[in-house]
Amino acid sequence: MALLKARRVWLWLHRWTGLTLGLLLALAALLGAALTVLRPLDQALHPELFSSAAQGDAAPAALEPLRQRLVAEFGPKATMTLRPPREPGESLRVLLKSPQWEGTLYIDPSTGREQGRRGENEGAANFVFELHSALLLGDTGKAILASVSLAYLALLLTGLLLWWPMNAAQWRHAFALKLGKGATRALFDLHRLGGVVLGLLIVVSVASGAWMAWRPLGVWVSSLAGEAPVKPPKVGKAEGSPLSLDEIVAAARACWPEGMVGYVQLGAAADRPVRVRLKLPDDPHPNGLSSVWLHPVDGALLAQQRWNSLDLGGRSTAWIYPLHTGTLGGPLHEAATGLIGLSLFGLGFSGAWLWWRRRR
């Protein structure tokens, strides 16, 4: 009797979590699956933005004139993140935020000429990404999605408890899939078995999505482990001659010559360090998490941190980010990530449809 009452409670939790929070996450999953196609399609359809006209081994243009030009256009309060080309023929991209405009500029790396620009939510891929990652609500949307993702883990657990056979007879039929007894029964079996068979993969996708959506989760994990999250160093008074951005980046690369520059992050104020993120050969993160912080004026080394010496939350992100996006295992992993997203959407849709059918 107690077990029967417990199953009723689990069923109630499973049903109403799925019909409320689960549908929101199912939509996010569908958008995430769409991104695995939209991003490469976007690049193929807009070579004028993503491809560079640079020929052969043309030397890259200096970064300092580009920085000065953007400061003149967008003002000293603009923050910039430069993404240098990572493959031959790629454009240099500048993620820019200023009081008057936010978006990405696409630059020819050999000449410094602007090839085009897009607003933050401009273009199908950008819009879908912002909707998938933050519901177009910024940090508030990220917190909502993280909370929904954690609740969905409880939904998967209750589904497993409801499926779990109680005796040998039930185990014999636990994986039965009856497709010839009507659409409702077929969809019920697909919903039940889909959650059980793909449950672990979905758990990984949902949990990693929650981790990526809301940064405080990583901070809490580090705090529980007794480790302090890495903070940018403070910038003191410049003691040497002013350096160009190119010289500052070269100084950062000298710390780890084997690394590839992933991002160059420039703050809006003179008291913010320049952060150069490098991808080292053993770093699983596609953008690199090893960082060098330098003085924005004289390029003095303020701090450096290898990715595998970060706090626990930071080290975990090095693996969780590529695990969630599908870049850890190459094209096959990316395809599997898209299929998992479609499966999660299918679970949400089939659950809602089954509930609606039974209400009729």
Order of alpha helices (4+ residues) and beta strands (2+ residues): alpha-alpha-alpha-alpha-beta-beta-beta-beta-alpha-alpha-alpha-alpha-alpha-alpha-alpha-beta-beta-beta-beta-alpha-alpha
